[in-house]
Amino acid sequence: MSSSSSPCAACKFLRRKCTQGCVFAPYFPPDQPHKFAHVHRVFGASNVAKLLNELPASQREDAVNSLAYEAEARLRDPVYGCVRYISLLQTRLKEVQLDLYNAKKELAAYIGPSALAPFISPQLGFTLPPNSIAQFGLGPIQQQQLQQQHQPQHQLLLQQPLQQQQLAEQQQQQALLAAREQEIMMMRFNGLYDGSASSSQELVLLPAEDHQLNLHHQHHQHHQPNQQQQQQQQQFVEQQQQQQQQGMQNEEGRNGAGQ
């Protein structure tokens, strides 16, 4: 029973005494008489009472609200009833989903592939998985265009280290060629000097040991710095001049002794 003085809306509508164990009292209060009237007109009081007795207490309130909503819809539209509202809600849901998809697609077009760059590692060649790209509202065609736009950037990043390596190799080759040319010039200079020295040796015969020492000395001149080579060459010239003077003195002494 709803209260000690007034019965529930169901018992009042049926004109009967509302007892303490009335199944309608918790769900049809006396201030909502139209609610039970609509439910009774569409479904019948006995059917509603049977349904409530079969359900647990936790589900009875939801069942009564559903019956009341469906009864009002059936009275307003006897042909379609709740089906009309369900169809309208489904159509509206599809429109909202389509608007959301178009909004995500337009947003992805404004953002462009550069906004997705933080999610990609170009140095390692990783790309976004399909499920993560789908979160941005991109279809298969947009995904393919995004990958095609990203490939030239990835190839450019891979070509930069190769170009730097090739440039370093070219610089190293140029340095080796310059050192080789300098070494060839020094060898030519030493060869010319050795030729002039051999012409002066036709007048004076040197001992075998001195000749081997000079050859050994000339051989090491190719691997020493320029200053050391010049000093050694000057010493060599002085030694040859001294030997020439000694040879001339010996010949003069021999000529004087023969006379």
ChimeraX attribute file (.defattr): number of C-alpha atoms within 10 A of each C-alpha:
attribute: neighborCount
match mode: 1-to-1
recipient: residues
	/A:1	19
	/A:2	20
	/A:3	12
	/A:4	9
	/A:5	6
	/A:6	14
	/A:7	23
	/A:8	28
	/A:9	24
	/A:10	27
	/A:11	20
	/A:12	15
	/A:13	15
	/A:14	14
	/A:15	10
	/A:16	11
	/A:17	13
	/A:18	22
	/A:19	14
	/A:20	12
	/A:21	10
	/A:22	16
	/A:23	19
	/A:24	21
	/A:25	20
	/A:26	13
	/A:27	20
	/A:28	21
	/A:29	19
	/A:30	20
	/A:31	9
	/A:32	13
	/A:33	15
	/A:34	16
	/A:35	22
	/A:36	28
	/A:37	19
	/A:38	20
	/A:39	24
	/A:40	20
	/A:41	12
	/A:42	15
	/A:43	14
	/A:44	13
	/A:45	17
	/A:46	10
	/A:47	11
	/A:48	18
	/A:49	13
	/A:50	11
	/A:51	13
	/A:52	18
	/A:53	11
	/A:54	9
	/A:55	11
	/A:56	9
	/A:57	9
	/A:58	8
	/A:59	10
	/A:60	18
	/A:61	15
	/A:62	11
	/A:63	15
	/A:64	20
	/A:65	14
	/A:66	12
	/A:67	20
	/A:68	21
	/A:69	15
	/A:70	19
	/A:71	24
	/A:72	20
	/A:73	19
	/A:74	17
	/A:75	14
	/A:76	12
	/A:77	13
	/A:78	11
	/A:79	11
	/A:80	12
	/A:81	17
	/A:82	17
	/A:83	14
	/A:84	12
	/A:85	12
	/A:86	12
	/A:87	11
	/A:88	10
	/A:89	12
	/A:90	11
	/A:91	11
	/A:92	12
	/A:93	12
	/A:94	11
	/A:95	12
	/A:96	12
	/A:97	11
	/A:98	12
	/A:99	12
	/A:100	13
	/A:101	15
	/A:102	13
	/A:103	13
	/A:104	16
	/A:105	17
	/A:106	14
	/A:107	13
	/A:108	17
	/A:109	12
	/A:110	10
	/A:111	11
	/A:112	13
	/A:113	14
	/A:114	11
	/A:115	10
	/A:116	14
	/A:117	13
	/A:118	8
	/A:119	12
	/A:120	13
	/A:121	12
	/A:122	17
	/A:123	10
	/A:124	9
	/A:125	11
	/A:126	10
	/A:127	14
	/A:128	15
	/A:129	8
	/A:130	12
	/A:131	8
	/A:132	11
	/A:133	17
	/A:134	14
	/A:135	10
	/A:136	14
	/A:137	18
	/A:138	20
	/A:139	13
	/A:140	11
	/A:141	8
	/A:142	16
	/A:143	16
	/A:144	12
	/A:145	11
	/A:146	17
	/A:147	13
	/A:148	11
	/A:149	14
	/A:150	17
	/A:151	13
	/A:152	11
	/A:153	11
	/A:154	15
	/A:155	13
	/A:156	10
	/A:157	13
	/A:158	15
	/A:159	10
	/A:160	10
	/A:161	11
	/A:162	11
	/A:163	11
	/A:164	11
	/A:165	10
	/A:166	11
	/A:167	12
	/A:168	12
	/A:169	12
	/A:170	12
	/A:171	11
	/A:172	12
	/A:173	12
	/A:174	12
	/A:175	12
	/A:176	12
	/A:177	12
	/A:178	12
	/A:179	11
	/A:180	12
	/A:181	12
	/A:182	12
	/A:183	14
	/A:184	13
	/A:185	11
	/A:186	17
	/A:187	15
	/A:188	12
	/A:189	11
	/A:190	17
	/A:191	13
	/A:192	11
	/A:193	12
	/A:194	14
	/A:195	10
	/A:196	10
	/A:197	14
	/A:198	10
	/A:199	10
	/A:200	13
	/A:201	12
	/A:202	9
	/A:203	11
	/A:204	15
	/A:205	12
	/A:206	15
	/A:207	8
	/A:208	9
	/A:209	9
	/A:210	10
	/A:211	12
	/A:212	12
	/A:213	11
	/A:214	12
	/A:215	13
	/A:216	11
	/A:217	14
	/A:218	18
	/A:219	12
	/A:220	10
	/A:221	19
	/A:222	15
	/A:223	13
	/A:224	11
	/A:225	9
	/A:226	12
	/A:227	9
	/A:228	12
	/A:229	18
	/A:230	13
	/A:231	11
	/A:232	15
	/A:233	18
	/A:234	12
	/A:235	12
	/A:236	16
	/A:237	13
	/A:238	12
	/A:239	12
	/A:240	17
	/A:241	13
	/A:242	12
	/A:243	15
	/A:244	18
	/A:245	13
	/A:246	13
	/A:247	16
	/A:248	14
	/A:249	12
	/A:250	12
	/A:251	12
	/A:252	12
	/A:253	11
	/A:254	11
	/A:255	10
	/A:256	9
	/A:257	8
	/A:258	7
	/A:259	5
